[in-house]
């Protein structure tokens, strides 16, 4: 079996590898994709990327549609942050309890729960 498009954070392995094509970078990248997640080889850690623009969320009206859309973008195939995603799902559950339409602006205790949710999205992208 011949490996292709692989990456490592071991400098010795990269130095001793015999690469004949461009499938392998012989330097340690800052970030690369692994299992659909961002892998940071320098720190040997996985990172999550939430494509919600938090500044935009703070200035525009927050709706059930926008909360669900942002929460659904979080890709966690290994379930590593599922306890943290629970907060976003609880906010969504509260929006259903209020019987808001998809495009109605959230009029509930947004100062407390909404700012927590925005901080949650910011922390995921660190």
C-alpha positions as CSV (number, residue, x, y, z in Angstrom):
1,X,0.0,0.0,0.0
2,X,1.4,3.3,-1.0
3,X,0.5,6.4,1.2
4,X,-0.4,9.7,-0.4
5,X,-1.5,13.1,0.9
6,X,-0.3,12.5,4.4
7,X,1.2,14.7,7.1
8,X,3.2,14.3,10.2
9,X,4.4,16.4,13.1
10,X,7.6,14.2,13.5
11,X,10.6,16.0,12.0
12,X,12.6,12.8,11.9
13,X,10.0,11.0,9.9
14,X,9.7,13.9,7.4
15,X,13.5,14.1,7.1
16,X,13.8,10.3,6.4
17,X,10.9,9.9,4.0
18,X,11.5,9.2,0.4
19,X,9.1,11.4,-1.5
20,X,8.9,11.1,-5.2
21,X,5.8,13.3,-5.9
22,X,4.1,16.3,-4.4
23,X,1.7,14.5,-2.1
24,X,3.8,15.2,1.0
25,X,5.1,18.4,2.4
26,X,8.5,18.0,4.1
27,X,7.8,20.9,6.5
28,X,5.4,20.9,9.4
29,X,2.4,23.0,8.4
30,X,0.6,25.4,10.7
31,X,-2.8,23.7,10.1
32,X,-4.0,20.9,8.0
33,X,-7.2,19.0,7.6
34,X,-7.6,15.5,9.3
35,X,-10.9,13.7,9.7
36,X,-12.7,16.8,8.5
37,X,-11.2,18.8,11.5
38,X,-8.3,21.3,11.6
39,X,-5.2,19.6,12.9
40,X,-2.4,21.8,14.3
41,X,0.7,19.7,14.2
42,X,2.9,22.1,16.2
43,X,0.6,21.7,19.2
44,X,-0.7,18.3,18.2
45,X,-4.2,19.4,18.8
46,X,-7.5,19.4,16.9
47,X,-9.4,22.6,16.3
48,X,-12.9,23.4,15.2
49,X,-14.0,26.1,12.8
50,X,-17.4,27.7,13.1
51,X,-18.2,29.8,10.1
52,X,-20.4,32.2,12.1
53,X,-19.3,35.8,12.0
54,X,-19.8,36.7,15.6
55,X,-19.6,40.5,14.9
56,X,-22.4,40.1,12.4
57,X,-24.5,38.1,14.9
58,X,-24.1,40.8,17.5
59,X,-25.3,43.6,15.1
60,X,-28.1,41.8,13.2
61,X,-31.3,40.3,14.6
62,X,-30.9,36.8,15.9
63,X,-33.6,34.4,14.7
64,X,-34.3,30.8,15.2
65,X,-33.0,30.2,11.6
66,X,-29.7,31.9,12.3
67,X,-29.1,30.0,15.6
68,X,-29.9,26.7,13.9
69,X,-27.8,27.5,10.8
70,X,-24.8,28.4,12.9
71,X,-25.1,25.4,15.2
72,X,-25.6,23.0,12.3
73,X,-22.3,24.1,10.8
74,X,-20.3,22.7,13.7
75,X,-18.7,19.5,12.4
76,X,-17.8,17.1,15.2
77,X,-17.5,13.5,13.8
78,X,-15.7,12.2,16.9
79,X,-18.1,13.8,19.5
80,X,-15.2,15.6,21.1
81,X,-17.2,18.8,21.9
82,X,-20.7,17.3,22.1
83,X,-21.0,18.5,25.8
84,X,-20.3,22.0,24.7
85,X,-22.7,21.8,21.7
86,X,-25.4,21.0,24.3
87,X,-25.6,24.7,25.2
88,X,-26.5,25.7,21.6
89,X,-29.1,23.0,21.5
90,X,-30.6,24.2,24.7
91,X,-30.9,27.7,23.3
92,X,-32.6,26.3,20.2
93,X,-35.0,24.3,22.5
94,X,-35.9,27.5,24.3
95,X,-36.6,29.2,21.0
96,X,-39.1,26.4,20.1
97,X,-40.7,26.8,23.5
98,X,-41.3,30.5,22.8
99,X,-43.1,29.4,19.5
100,X,-41.2,31.9,17.4
101,X,-41.4,31.8,13.7
102,X,-38.2,31.0,11.8
103,X,-37.5,34.7,11.0
104,X,-38.9,36.3,14.1
105,X,-36.3,38.2,16.2
106,X,-35.5,36.6,19.5
107,X,-37.1,38.7,22.3
108,X,-36.2,36.4,25.2
109,X,-33.3,36.8,27.7
110,X,-30.8,37.3,24.9
111,X,-28.4,39.3,27.0
112,X,-27.6,36.3,29.2
113,X,-28.1,33.3,26.9
114,X,-27.2,35.0,23.6
115,X,-23.9,36.4,24.8
116,X,-23.0,33.0,26.2
117,X,-23.8,31.4,22.9
118,X,-21.7,33.9,21.0
119,X,-18.8,33.3,23.4
120,X,-19.2,29.6,22.8
121,X,-18.9,30.1,19.0
122,X,-15.8,32.3,19.6
123,X,-14.1,29.7,21.8
124,X,-14.7,26.9,19.3
125,X,-12.6,28.8,16.7
126,X,-9.6,29.3,18.9
